[in-house]
Amino acid sequence: MTTKISLEYWIDDSWFVGRLIGIPGVFSQGKTLDDLIENIKDAHSMMIESEDPLPVKTVPNYIEIDLPV
């Protein structure tokens, strides 16, 4: 069984870096976008298989904070 989930990614120093939206703690990187996708799937699998997986949030939480200008 599969499900669709959003992968947020950006380029940092020529690496593709990303995280799964709504699943805290699942980050990865790769030299190409395809590498990132493969690596993030591996990271998610390892999180699922761990003895103490992080809870899956279906709705992100947001708060406003004050930052100095």
Secondary structure, DSSP 8 states (H G I E B T S, - for coil): ------EEEEEETTEEEEEETTSTT-EEEESSHHHHHHHHHHHHHHHHHSSS-----SS----------
